[in-house]
Amino acid sequence: MMTQLFSDTHPKMEALQIELIRRMPAWKKISIVDGLNETVKALAISGIK
């Protein structure tokens, strides 16, 4: 069994999340990361203003 990564997530739910991410096609993972990058940029810009 894998070591738990997040203390606030039940181990069974964490395992399910990891399994779903592993099964996800590469294009979907890239799309999610792109969306997160855009969010970080927007937060950074709003913090600068």
LOLO-459693 format. One line per field, with one value per atom (N, C-alpha, C, CB): residue in one letter; atom name; y, x, z. Coordinates in pm, 1 decimal, padded with zeros to 6 digits, m for minus. Glycine has a CB too. Layout:
N
residuo: c(a / ...)
atomo: c(CA / ...)
py: c(Y / ...)
px: c(X / ...)
pz: c(Z / ...)
This chain:
49
residuo: c(m / m / m / m / m / m / m / m / t / t / t / t / q / q / q / q / l / l / l / l / f / f / f / f / s / s / s / s / d / d / d / d / t / t / t / t / h / h / h / h / p / p / p / p / k / k / k / k / m / m / m / m / e / e / e / e / a / a / a / a / l / l / l / l / q / q / q / q / i / i / i / i / e / e / e / e / l / l / l / l / i / i / i / i / r / r / r / r / r / r / r / r / m / m / m / m / p / p / p / p / a / a / a / a / w / w / w / w / k / k / k / k / k / k / k / k / i / i / i / i / s / s / s / s / i / i / i / i / v / v / v / v / d / d / d / d / g / g / g / g / l / l / l / l / n / n / n / n / e / e / e / e / t / t / t / t / v / v / v / v / k / k / k / k / a / a / a / a / l / l / l / l / a / a / a / a / i / i / i / i / s / s / s / s / g / g / g / g / i / i / i / i / k / k / k / k)
atomo: c(N / CA / C / CB / N / CA / C / CB / N / CA / C / CB / N / CA / C / CB / N / CA / C / CB / N / CA / C / CB / N / CA / C / CB / N / CA / C / CB / N / CA / C / CB / N / CA / C / CB / N / CA / C / CB / N / CA / C / CB / N / CA / C / CB / N / CA / C / CB / N / CA / C / CB / N / CA / C / CB / N / CA / C / CB / N / CA / C / CB / N / CA / C / CB / N / CA / C / CB / N / CA / C / CB / N / CA / C / CB / N / CA / C / CB / N / CA / C / CB / N / CA / C / CB / N / CA / C / CB / N / CA / C / CB / N / CA / C / CB / N / CA / C / CB / N / CA / C / CB / N / CA / C / CB / N / CA / C / CB / N / CA / C / CB / N / CA / C / CB / N / CA / C / CB / N / CA / C / CB / N / CA / C / CB / N / CA / C / CB / N / CA / C / CB / N / CA / C / CB / N / CA / C / CB / N / CA / C / CB / N / CA / C / CB / N / CA / C / CB / N / CA / C / CB / N / CA / C / CB / N / CA / C / CB / N / CA / C / CB / N / CA / C / CB)
py: c(m00120.1 / 00000.0 / 00125.2 / 00000.6 / 00227.8 / 00353.3 / 00433.7 / 00434.6 / 00516.6 / 00607.7 / 00717.9 / 00666.2 / 00755.2 / 00861.4 / 00994.4 / 00870.0 / 01069.7 / 01196.9 / 01314.8 / 01221.1 / 01311.2 / 01424.3 / 01381.0 / 01486.2 / 01447.3 / 01408.3 / 01439.6 / 01477.6 / 01529.2 / 01566.7 / 01488.7 / 01715.2 / 01387.7 / 01307.4 / 01162.1 / 01320.0 / 01103.6 / 00962.9 / 00878.5 / 00915.6 / 00782.9 / 00703.1 / 00635.9 / 00597.8 / 00588.0 / 00523.2 / 00623.8 / 00454.5 / 00744.6 / 00848.1 / 00894.9 / 00967.3 / 00905.0 / 00943.8 / 00839.0 / 00962.3 / 00711.9 / 00604.6 / 00611.3 / 00467.2 / 00641.7 / 00654.6 / 00772.2 / 00672.8 / 00885.7 / 01002.4 / 00970.5 / 01121.3 / 00903.7 / 00869.2 / 00774.6 / 00805.1 / 00676.3 / 00581.2 / 00652.4 / 00470.4 / 00744.8 / 00818.6 / 00903.5 / 00907.8 / 00965.2 / 01046.3 / 00957.2 / 01125.0 / 00840.8 / 00748.5 / 00702.8 / 00627.1 / 00684.3 / 00637.4 / 00750.3 / 00570.4 / 00872.8 / 00988.7 / 01001.4 / 01117.7 / 01032.0 / 01050.6 / 01171.1 / 01069.1 / 01163.8 / 01269.4 / 01407.1 / 01238.5 / 01415.6 / 01546.5 / 01608.9 / 01532.7 / 01525.8 / 01577.4 / 01629.0 / 01467.7 / 01557.1 / 01601.4 / 01735.0 / 01494.5 / 01745.2 / 01869.4 / 01984.1 / 01852.5 / 01957.2 / 02058.7 / 02106.8 / 02003.2 / 02014.5 / 02050.5 / 02136.8 / 01924.0 / 02097.3 / 02174.8 / 02313.8 / 02101.7 / 02322.8 / 02452.0 / 02542.1 / 02433.0 / 02485.0 / 02562.7 / 02610.3 / 02479.9 / 02524.2 / 02564.6 / 02675.2 / 02443.8 / 02665.3 / 02771.1 / 02904.0 / 02733.1 / 02901.4 / 03024.9 / 03084.9 / 02998.0 / 02999.4 / 03046.4 / 03111.7 / 02930.4 / 03048.2 / 03104.0 / 03239.3 / 03006.9 / 03249.5 / 03378.3 / 03485.4 / 03363.8 / 03452.4 / 03549.0 / 03593.0 / 03489.9 / 03499.1 / 03533.7 / 03622.5 / 03407.2 / 03591.2 / 03671.7 / 03813.0 / 03607.3 / 03825.7 / 03957.9 / 04037.8 / 03944.8 / 03973.7 / 04046.7 / 04086.7 / 03960.9 / 04008.6 / 04045.3 / 04162.2 / 03927.4 / 04173.9 / 04284.2 / 04415.0 / 04254.7 / 04407.3 / 04527.7 / 04577.1 / 04501.5)
px: c(00084.1 / 00000.0 / 00087.7 / m00095.2 / 00037.9 / 00109.1 / 00101.9 / 00053.2 / 00201.6 / 00199.2 / 00098.8 / 00338.9 / 00025.4 / m00073.8 / m00003.0 / m00164.5 / m00049.8 / 00012.2 / m00046.2 / m00003.2 / m00177.8 / m00245.6 / m00314.5 / m00347.6 / m00282.2 / m00336.9 / m00485.9 / m00260.6 / m00538.2 / m00679.4 / m00770.2 / m00695.0 / m00715.7 / m00793.1 / m00792.8 / m00735.5 / m00910.7 / m00921.1 / m00838.6 / m01070.8 / m00761.7 / m00674.4 / m00746.9 / m00605.7 / m00868.6 / m00941.5 / m00978.7 / m01067.9 / m01015.8 / m01050.4 / m00926.1 / m01119.0 / m00815.9 / m00690.8 / m00649.8 / m00579.1 / m00661.8 / m00628.6 / m00718.1 / m00642.2 / m00846.2 / m00939.6 / m00900.1 / m01084.1 / m00866.6 / m00824.4 / m00701.2 / m00795.5 / m00604.6 / m00481.7 / m00512.4 / m00379.3 / m00597.7 / m00634.0 / m00703.3 / m00725.4 / m00793.6 / m00863.3 / m00765.9 / m00972.6 / m00670.0 / m00570.6 / m00483.4 / m00483.0 / m00446.2 / m00363.9 / m00435.5 / m00324.8 / m00566.2 / m00644.2 / m00679.6 / m00772.2 / m00663.4 / m00700.2 / m00606.0 / m00696.9 / m00659.2 / m00571.4 / m00478.4 / m00655.4 / m00362.9 / m00261.9 / m00317.8 / m00139.9 / m00399.4 / m00451.5 / m00537.0 / m00534.4 / m00607.4 / m00692.6 / m00607.1 / m00789.3 / m00500.6 / m00409.4 / m00345.3 / m00300.0 / m00302.7 / m00240.8 / m00341.3 / m00187.9 / m00465.0 / m00569.8 / m00592.9 / m00700.4 / m00592.7 / m00611.7 / m00496.1 / m00624.4 / m00373.3 / m00256.0 / m00259.8 / m00126.1 / m00299.6 / m00310.1 / m00410.5 / m00351.7 / m00523.2 / m00623.6 / m00571.3 / m00749.1 / m00497.5 / m00439.3 / m00336.2 / m00374.6 / m00256.1 / m00158.3 / m00226.9 / m00072.5 / m00336.7 / m00410.3 / m00466.6 / m00524.6 / m00513.8 / m00565.4 / m00455.5 / m00627.9 / m00338.4 / m00226.0 / m00185.1 / m00105.9 / m00181.1 / m00147.8 / m00248.9 / m00142.4 / m00377.3 / m00481.2 / m00470.7 / m00619.0 / m00442.5 / m00425.8 / m00304.1 / m00413.0 / m00195.6 / m00073.7 / m00097.6 / 00041.9 / m00164.5 / m00192.0 / m00283.9 / m00255.4 / m00386.2 / m00476.9 / m00403.9 / m00600.9 / m00304.6 / m00226.6 / m00134.6 / m00146.0 / m00087.2 / 00002.3 / m00076.5 / 00070.6 / m00200.5 / m00283.2 / m00313.4 / m00412.9)
pz: c(00000.0 / 00000.0 / 00000.0 / 00122.7 / m00065.2 / m00076.4 / 00053.7 / m00191.7 / 00077.9 / 00190.8 / 00164.0 / 00217.6 / 00266.8 / 00252.4 / 00228.0 / 00378.1 / 00129.4 / 00093.2 / 00170.5 / m00055.0 / 00195.1 / 00257.9 / 00386.7 / 00161.5 / 00496.8 / 00626.7 / 00640.1 / 00737.0 / 00556.1 / 00567.9 / 00472.3 / 00542.3 / 00404.1 / 00309.1 / 00354.9 / 00164.8 / 00358.7 / 00398.2 / 00300.8 / 00400.6 / 00352.7 / 00265.2 / 00148.3 / 00346.6 / 00168.4 / 00059.3 / m00049.3 / 00112.9 / m00008.8 / m00106.3 / m00180.9 / m00037.0 / m00109.6 / m00174.3 / m00277.9 / m00069.4 / m00242.5 / m00336.3 / m00459.9 / m00268.2 / m00440.0 / m00552.2 / m00641.5 / m00500.8 / m00580.6 / m00658.9 / m00742.8 / m00566.4 / m00681.7 / m00753.1 / m00868.7 / m00657.1 / m00844.2 / m00950.4 / m01066.3 / m00894.5 / m01034.9 / m01140.5 / m01222.3 / m01079.9 / m01155.7 / m01225.9 / m01314.4 / m01125.0 / m01263.8 / m01343.9 / m01469.7 / m01260.9 / m01461.3 / m01576.8 / m01674.8 / m01528.4 / m01632.5 / m01713.0 / m01833.2 / m01627.4 / m01950.4 / m02066.6 / m02046.7 / m02194.8 / m02110.5 / m02095.3 / m02131.4 / m02182.5 / m02237.3 / m02279.1 / m02168.7 / m02408.8 / m02092.9 / m01984.6 / m01869.4 / m01934.1 / m01835.8 / m01729.8 / m01767.5 / m01703.6 / m01893.5 / m01941.0 / m01934.5 / m02085.6 / m01969.7 / m01964.6 / m01820.7 / m02023.9 / m01726.3 / m01585.5 / m01536.5 / m01498.2 / m01569.4 / m01528.7 / m01591.4 / m01568.4 / m01717.5 / m01784.5 / m01712.0 / m01931.8 / m01674.1 / m01599.9 / m01465.7 / m01578.9 / m01397.0 / m01268.4 / m01287.6 / m01198.2 / m01393.3 / m01422.3 / m01447.8 / m01543.1 / m01523.0 / m01549.9 / m01420.1 / m01650.2 / m01331.6 / m01202.8 / m01120.0 / m01124.8 / m01116.6 / m01040.8 / m01098.4 / m01041.9 / m01230.7 / m01293.8 / m01255.3 / m01447.1 / m01261.4 / m01226.6 / m01080.8 / m01253.1 / m00991.5 / m00850.0 / m00829.5 / m00764.9 / m00899.2 / m00887.1 / m00936.9 / m00964.9 / m01050.0 / m01106.4 / m01014.0 / m01246.4 / m00958.1 / m00867.8 / m00740.8 / m00832.9 / m00698.7 / m00581.1 / m00608.8 / m00532.7 / m00733.0 / m00771.7 / m00778.6 / m00908.7 / m00825.8 / m00836.0 / m00699.1 / m00913.3)
